[in-house]
């Protein structure tokens, strides 16, 4: 079991003493851990977490070290590191007790990804060990899913003047939540591909679509293709008192995978969060339905 006073003295003398799982196993509560003391857990493999107490909270800083020279993952180390940061943003948006991480790679081939896990100081040693291991596995698994499934969101709507700035605000909010946000105007064109083909290519590879529907634009032509023919989960964002058209208004009553979200001018970011939560929940519910009714989908994750 750790002796806090000895650890405090060692650190005062400039030493970093590592502890092992066995040192933590018998700790009944980290509430007795003196503030200012940092404990570092030595692991047989990356990561090597450090933890310290701040009032009633125990903070565990988790560091993943990617050495690109011997990195064997199918994705490049930097690409994987970016995916880990996106995974953290997704978890934070979903309410997990993480602090947003950062990447350090000033001396590549060494890349370090760090983030913090927030725990109750009253947690015991076994709980802390389990929480750290679970947090690391969760972030890595989510990073793999993001890279395999490209968790992108297509943002459609009027893309000129002030309306384009609105699309960029939507995209920025989605990026903050860990998604890859796509605005068609920003994507390169391909010779021989029509505008609608380009839109459909990105729509079908996206997890869901956010349609800014405050002002009329070419997106009205895109709605039947993206929202009906391609059956993309589509959230319509519309400033209160405004709207591009009444033509599709009754379609919200027929199409379960469509939903309209009305927002006040200064409330755009909050409504983007709400729309993303709705889309994620609908996709999750539909996946569960498929597993119940389609024999070949049973056991899929």
N, C-alpha and C positions, 0 to 999 in steps of 0.2 A: 504494500500500500504506500502511496506517496506521502512523503513528509513535506508539508507545505513550507515549513520554516527552512529546511535544508535547501529546497528548490529556490526559495526566495534569496537565500544567502549566495547560492551558486550563481544566480543571475546578477546579483549585485557585484559579483567578482568578474562578470563578463563571460560566464560560461553558459552554454545552452545544453542543459541536461535533458536527454530523451528518456521517455518512459515507455514501458511496454503494456500490452493489454492486461497482463497479470497485475501490474501496479494499480490499474484503475478498477479492476473487478470488484474489490471490496469497499470502494468508496460509496457510502450510503447517501451522501448528498454533497453537491458541489457548492452549496450555500456557505460552507465553511472555508472555501478557497479564498485566500486574501486577494483583494483587488491589486492589480499591478503585477501579479505573478502570471507567467505564461508557461503552460505545460505543452510539450510537443510529444506526440505519440509516434513512436518508431514503428514503421510497418515493414513487412518483408517485401512489399512492392509499393509503388506510388498509389495513392497520395500519402503524405506525412502531415496529418492535421495538427494545428496548434489551437489551444483553447484557453480562454481566460474569462473571468467573471466581471460583469458590470452591473452593480446593484442586484436585482433579482433575476438577471438574465445571464446565461452562459453562452458565449460566442465561440463557435468553432470555425476557424479558417481552414478551408480545404484547398490544397494546392495539387494540381495535376501537372506533372512534368512530362512534356513530349520532347523526346530527343529525335529529331527528324532523320538523323543519320541512320538510326536503327529502327525507325518507325515502320511497323509492318501492317498497319491498317490500310484498307483499300483506298481511303481518302487521304490526301496530303495533310500533314500535321497542322498547317495553318488553317486549312479549310475545316478540319475537325474542331480546332479550337474555336473558330467562329460559330460553328454549330452548337458547341457547348454553351457559349454565351447566349445564343438564341434560346436554347433549351432553358437556361436559367430565367430568362425574361418570360418565357411561357409559364414556367412554374410560379414565378412571382405574381403574374397576372391572375393565376388560378388560386392564389392564396397560400402557397407554400412558404414556410418560414425561412426564406433565403434573402440575402442581400445581393444586389446585382454584381456580377463578377467583372473581372478585367483580364486582359491578356498582356503578358510581358514577353517580348521576344527581341529585345535590343541586341542580343548576342546569339541570334539563330546560328546553329541548328537547335538551340535550346529554347523551347516555348513553355511558358508557365501560365496556367489558367488558375485564378484564385477567386474564391467566393466564400461567403460566410453563411453558416447555419445558425439560426437563433433557437436556443433551447432554454428551458426553465432552469435556474440555478439549483433548484431542488432536485434535479435529475440525479440518478445514481450512476455509477460507473458503467454498468451493463447497458443502461439506456443510452448513455452518451456514445459508447462504442457502436451499438446497433444503429443509432441515428446517423452517425457519420458514414458508416458503410452503406446504409440505405440511400443516403443523399447522393453519395458518389455514384452508386449503381443507377439511380434514377436519372441523373443528369447525363451519364454516358449513354444509357438506353434511349433517352429522348433525343440526344444528338444523332444517334444512328437513325432513328425514325425520321427526323427532320431531313437528313441527307438522302435517305432512301425515297421518301415520299414528297420531298420538296414542298414544305408547308408554306406555299405561296398563296397570296390573295390578290385577285385581279380587281383593280379600282377603275370603274367606268363612270362616265359622265362628261359634261361639257369641259373641254380642255383648252380653253382660250381665256385670256384676260384674267380677271379676278377668280373666275371659276376654276382655272388651273391651280391657283394658289390653294383653293379649297381642297382639290384632289390631293395636293401635296401635303396638306395638313392631315388628311385622312391616312395617307401612306405613311407619314412620319409616326402617327399614333400606332399604326399596325406594326411598324418596325420596332417601336418601343416595347411592344408586346411579344416580340420574337418572331414575327412572320416576315417572309419576303414579300414586300408590297410591289405590285407591278402596275405602272401606268403605261398604257399602250403607246402614247406619244413618245415616251422615253426609250422604247425598245427599237432595235434596228429593223429596217424593212428588208424583205427578201424579194429579189426580182422574180416575177412570175407568181407571187402570192398576193391575193387581193386583201384589202383592208379587213373584210369579214373573216377571211381565212386566218389572218393574223390574230384577230380577236378570239376566234374559236380555239386556235392553237394554245393560247395562254389560258383561256377559260377552262378548257378540258384538263389542263395540267395544274390548275389551282385547286386549293381545298374548298374555297367558296368565293363568291363574288360580292363586292360592295358596289352598289349602283347609286351614285349621287344624282338624285332625281328632282332637284330644285328648279332647274331651268331646262327648256327643251334643247336638244342637241342630237347628234348622230346616235347617241345611246338608245334613242327610241326605236331605231331600226335594229339595234343589237339585241334588245330585250327578247323578242320571239325566238331568236337563234340561241342565245345563251341560256335564258330562263326556261324556255319551253322545249325546243328541239334537243338541246344538250342536257337539260334537266339539272343545271347547276344550282346548288343552294345559293340563293340570292337575297341579300338584304338591301332594301331601298332606303336611302337616307334622304330626308326631305325637310327643308326649312319650313317651320310653321307658317301657315298663311300663304304658302307658295306651292308650286308643283308644275312639272313639265307638261302633263296631260291628264285628262280624265279617262283616256282610252283603256288603260290597264287597271283602273281602280277596282273594278269588280273581280279582277283576276286574283286579287289577294284572298278572296273568299273561296276560290277554287283550287289554288295551288298551295299545298302545305309547305313546299320548299321556298315560298316567297314570304317575305315579311317586311312591312313598312315601319320605319322608325322616324318619328317627327321630332325635330330638335329646334331649340331656340338658337339665335345667331351665335351666342357665346358658349354654347353647350355641345359643340361638335365632337370634341374628344371623348366626352362621357358617352355620347350616343354611339360612337365607334366601338367603345368597350362593350356596350350593351349588345350591339349587333353581332360582334364577334362571339360573345358568350352564347347568344341564341343560335348562331350557325354551328358552333361546336356541339352544343347540346342536341340539335336536330340530327347532325351527322352521327353522333353517338347513339341516339335512339334508333335511327334507321339501321345502323350496323347491328344493333341488338335484335331488331326485327328480322333482318336477313338471316341471322344465326338461328332464329327460332323456326323460320319457315323454309329455308333453303338447305337441303341436306349437305350440299358441297361447301357451304359456308360455315358449318359447325366447326368449332375449334380454331377458327381464324382469329387473329389479333390485329 
